[in-house]
Amino acid sequence: MKYLNYILLCLFLLFTSNTFALEQKYHESVLPVIAAFKAEDKTAIAAHIRYPLKRQYPLPDIKNEAEFINRFDEVFDDELVTVIGSSNINTDWDKVGWRGIMLNNGVMWVDTDGKIIGINSHTAKEQAFAKHLIKQDKQSLHSSINTFEEPMLDWKTANYHIRVDDLGDRNYRYVVWGIDKKPSDKPDMVLLNGDITFEGTGGNHHYTFKNERYSYILHVTVIGCDTSPPGWLEVYKDDEQLLKELVISAK
């Protein structure tokens, strides 16, 4: 999944020139996580997840411990389990501001309570599942927009149904319907050539689409607090904000 690979590359370039040591006060939060992976104890690992655990669209989020254990092999392969279980608390983990504590430049994120809040990698099994879901997704869309390489998001706000797709080579497309319309209906507007901007090291980012004097900006929350929405839409005419709507539903 291209944009996650891009995130990890940026993090690698940003942090490999520095040496970090996790503060002692956070060791008690991280060490039990490492121990659970070292023991390969799925039940113990499940207890260290903050739910729902977000996965990249079109993959569904993981809602609870039972679902996590059932989908464990999608999220973690043997290699990643070994990386986490053999990680060094002093050299492989670091506290990054309000976003939390990261492993190996962002492969996994844990909050200060020792709960896993983000996993920025995808196993071969999860990628195969995503391809199956993308095929189903294309079949549900209007014929004018059912060709793309990868879906990036599918949102609903109070008034709009919005999706962003990668047409290939990070050429992003913005599609919007009124909230009462179906994906199989012809969209109300389609914009091409969107830009993506990453905000710091946590994975949060936004897409920007232009239509003459109008700008449509979709802010995506990857790492946030318990009350953070999945994202929000802003619309500007020149520098004047015309609209801001929070996402109330995200696939």
C-alpha positions in Angstrom: 0.0 0.0 0.0 1.9 2.9 -1.5 1.3 5.8 0.9 2.2 3.7 3.9 5.5 2.7 2.3 6.0 6.4 1.6 5.4 7.2 5.2 7.9 4.6 6.4 10.5 5.9 3.9 10.1 9.5 5.2 10.4 8.3 8.8 13.5 6.3 8.0 15.2 9.3 6.3 14.2 11.6 9.2 15.4 9.5 12.1 18.2 7.2 10.9 20.7 10.0 11.5 19.8 10.2 15.2 20.1 7.9 18.2 17.3 7.8 20.7 16.8 6.3 24.1 13.4 5.9 25.5 12.9 7.7 28.8 12.9 5.3 31.8 9.4 6.3 32.8 7.9 4.8 29.7 9.6 1.5 30.0 6.8 0.0 32.2 4.4 0.8 29.3 6.4 -0.8 26.5 8.1 -3.8 28.2 4.9 -5.8 28.6 4.1 -5.3 24.9 7.5 -6.6 23.9 7.1 -9.5 26.3 3.7 -10.5 24.8 5.2 -10.6 21.3 8.3 -12.5 22.5 6.0 -15.1 24.0 3.9 -15.1 20.9 0.8 -14.9 23.1 -2.1 -13.7 21.0 -4.4 -13.2 24.0 -1.9 -11.1 25.8 -1.2 -9.0 22.6 -4.9 -8.5 22.1 -5.2 -7.1 25.6 -2.6 -4.5 24.6 -4.6 -3.1 21.7 -6.6 0.1 21.8 -9.8 -0.6 19.9 -10.9 0.0 17.3 -7.5 -0.8 15.7 -7.5 1.2 12.5 -6.5 -0.5 9.2 -6.1 1.2 5.9 -9.2 1.4 3.8 -10.6 -0.9 2.3 -9.6 -3.1 5.2 -12.1 -2.9 8.0 -11.0 -1.7 11.4 -10.6 -4.4 14.1 -13.3 -3.7 16.7 -12.5 -5.9 19.7 -10.2 -8.6 21.2 -12.1 -11.6 19.7 -11.9 -10.1 16.2 -8.2 -9.2 16.7 -7.3 -12.8 17.6 -9.3 -14.1 14.6 -7.5 -11.7 12.3 -4.1 -11.9 14.0 -2.3 -13.5 11.1 -3.6 -10.8 8.8 -2.0 -8.0 10.8 1.2 -9.8 12.1 3.3 -12.3 10.2 6.2 -14.2 11.8 8.8 -11.6 10.8 7.0 -8.7 12.4 6.3 -10.6 15.6 10.0 -11.4 15.8 10.9 -7.8 15.2 8.7 -6.6 18.0 9.5 -9.4 20.4 13.3 -8.9 20.0 13.2 -5.1 20.0 15.5 -3.2 22.4 13.7 -0.9 24.8 16.7 1.5 24.8 17.5 1.7 21.1 14.4 0.7 19.1 11.7 2.8 20.8 11.2 6.5 21.2 8.5 8.9 22.5 7.4 11.3 19.8 5.4 14.2 21.3 1.7 13.7 21.8 1.5 11.0 19.1 2.9 8.3 21.4 5.8 5.9 21.4 7.1 4.4 18.2 9.0 1.3 17.3 11.7 1.4 14.5 10.7 4.8 13.0 7.0 4.1 13.0 6.5 0.4 12.3 4.2 0.3 15.4 2.9 2.9 17.8 2.0 2.5 21.5 0.5 5.1 23.7 1.8 6.0 27.2 -0.6 3.5 28.8 1.0 0.7 26.8 -1.8 0.3 24.3 -1.0 -0.4 20.7 -2.6 2.4 18.6 -1.1 2.0 15.2 0.6 -0.6 13.0 2.0 0.8 9.8 2.8 -2.4 7.9 0.8 -4.9 5.9 1.4 -8.6 5.7 1.0 -10.6 2.4 -2.2 -12.1 3.8 -3.7 -8.6 4.5 -2.6 -7.3 1.1 -4.4 -10.3 -0.6 -7.5 -9.5 1.4 -7.3 -5.9 0.4 -7.1 -6.8 -3.3 -10.3 -8.9 -2.9 -12.1 -6.0 -1.2 -11.0 -3.6 -4.0 -12.4 -5.9 -6.6 -15.8 -5.9 -4.8 -15.5 -2.1 -4.3 -15.1 -1.4 -8.0 -18.2 -3.5 -8.8 -20.3 -1.3 -6.6 -19.4 2.1 -8.2 -20.7 4.0 -11.1 -19.0 3.1 -14.4 -17.4 6.5 -14.7 -15.3 6.0 -11.6 -14.7 2.2 -11.3 -11.2 2.3 -12.7 -8.4 3.0 -10.2 -5.4 1.4 -8.7 -6.0 1.8 -5.0 -8.8 3.3 -2.9 -7.5 5.7 -0.2 -10.6 6.6 1.8 -14.4 6.4 1.7 -16.1 8.9 4.0 -19.5 10.3 5.0 -20.1 13.7 6.5 -23.4 15.2 7.5 -24.1 16.2 3.9 -21.6 14.4 1.6 -20.3 11.0 0.6 -16.7 11.3 -0.4 -14.0 9.0 -1.7 -10.4 9.4 -2.8 -8.7 6.9 -5.1 -5.2 6.6 -6.4 -5.4 6.3 -10.2 -1.7 5.2 -10.2 1.6 6.9 -9.4 0.0 9.0 -6.7 -2.5 10.6 -9.0 -5.3 11.2 -6.6 -9.0 11.5 -7.6 -11.7 13.2 -5.5 -15.3 12.0 -5.9 -18.3 13.4 -4.1 -22.1 12.6 -3.9 -24.9 14.1 -1.9 -25.4 12.1 1.2 -28.7 10.6 -0.1 -27.1 9.2 -3.3 -25.6 5.7 -3.8 -22.1 4.9 -5.0 -23.6 3.4 -8.1 -25.1 6.9 -9.0 -23.2 9.3 -11.2 -21.1 11.5 -8.9 -21.9 15.2 -8.4 -18.3 16.2 -8.8 -15.0 14.6 -9.8 -11.6 16.3 -9.4 -8.2 14.9 -10.5 -4.5 15.6 -9.7 -4.8 15.9 -5.9 -1.8 16.4 -3.7 -1.0 14.6 -0.5 0.8 16.2 2.5 2.1 14.3 5.5 2.0 16.0 8.9 4.9 15.0 11.1 5.8 11.4 12.0 2.5 9.9 13.1 1.0 9.3 9.7 -1.6 12.0 9.8 -2.0 13.6 6.4 -4.3 15.6 4.1 -5.3 15.6 0.5 -5.8 18.9 -1.4 -7.8 19.2 -4.7 -8.2 22.4 -6.7 -11.1 23.5 -8.9 -10.3 27.0 -10.1 -10.6 29.3 -7.1 -11.9 26.5 -4.8 -9.9 24.2 -2.7 -11.1 20.9 -1.2 -9.0 19.6 1.7 -9.5 16.3 3.4 -7.7 15.9 6.7 -7.0 12.2 7.7 -6.5 11.2 11.3 -4.2 8.2 11.7 -2.9 8.9 15.2 -5.2 10.9 17.4 -6.9 10.8 20.8 -10.0 8.9 21.7 -12.4 11.7 20.6 -10.6 12.4 17.3 -12.8 12.0 14.2 -11.5 9.9 11.4 -11.0 13.2 9.6 -12.7 16.3 8.3 -13.5 18.2 5.0 -12.7 21.8 4.5 -13.7 23.9 1.4 -12.2 27.2 0.6 -12.8 29.9 -2.0 -9.4 31.6 -2.2 -8.5 32.0 1.5 -12.1 32.1 2.7 -13.4 29.0 4.4 -16.8 28.1 3.1 -17.3 24.7 4.8 -16.0 22.4 7.5 -17.6 19.1 8.2 -16.4 16.3 10.4 -16.4 12.7 9.2 -19.2 10.8 10.8 -18.6 7.4 9.1 -15.4 6.0 7.5 -15.0 2.6 5.9 
